[in-house]
C-alpha cells in the first residue's frame, strides 16, 4: 500500500535524511539518488520540494539557524533572568551539541562549501542580533548597561566570535582558546559599559562546567 505523507512531514523526512547522509559521507560525496534510496521516494518527489541539492543544503542550514534563534528568543523572554545572564546564556546557547549537526557544520566549513558557510553565518547574525538588541535595551533601561550602539556592537561581537572560535578557520590550542574566550567577554563588558569581570567571571564558570561535563 502506497503511503502518502503530509507535505511538511515528507519535507522534514528529506531534510533529516540528507542531514545524516551529508554528515556521514560529506556534502560533495553524497548524491541526490542516495537520499532518495534511503527514504524510498522517486526523484520527482524530491524535486517537488527542492530544486537542487544546493537548495536542500540551504534549507538544512536555515533550519539549524532557526533552531538557534528560537533558543535565543526563549532565553531572552525568561523574566527570571537578569539582562547580563540573558546575554551570556544566549551566546553559550549558540553552540551546537548534536553530533550529526556538528559533523554537518564541519562540512559547511570546508573551503569548497564557503558560500554555505557564509550563508550560515549571515543567517545566524541576522536572526540573533535583534534578540540581543532587545536584551541590551532592557539592560540600558534598568541601568545595568550603558551601551551606546547595541545593534552594531552585537553584530561585531557575534561575527568575531563565530569566526575566531570556528575550528574550520582557526585551530587554537586549548590554552589559547581559553584566553580568547576571556578576551571576547572582556571586550563585551567594554561594549556594554559595565565593570570588568561582571560577565567574564560568569562566562568562565560556564566554560569550566562545560569542559568537565
DATAWO-V862696 format. One line per field, one symbol per residue. burial: I if it has 9 or more other C-alpha atoms within 8 Angstrom, else O. A space follows every 10 residues. Layout:
burial->???
This chain:
burial->OOOOOOOOOI IOIIIOIIII IIIOOIIOOI OOOOIIOOIO OOOOOIIOOI OOOOIIIIII IIOOIIOIIO IIIOIIOOOO OOIOOIIIII OOIOOOOOOI IIIIOIIIII OOIIOIIOII IOIIIOIIII IIIOIIIIII OOOIIIIOOI IOIIIOIIIO IIIIOIOOOI OOOOOOIOOO OIOIIIOIII OIIIOIOIII OOIIOOOOOO OOO
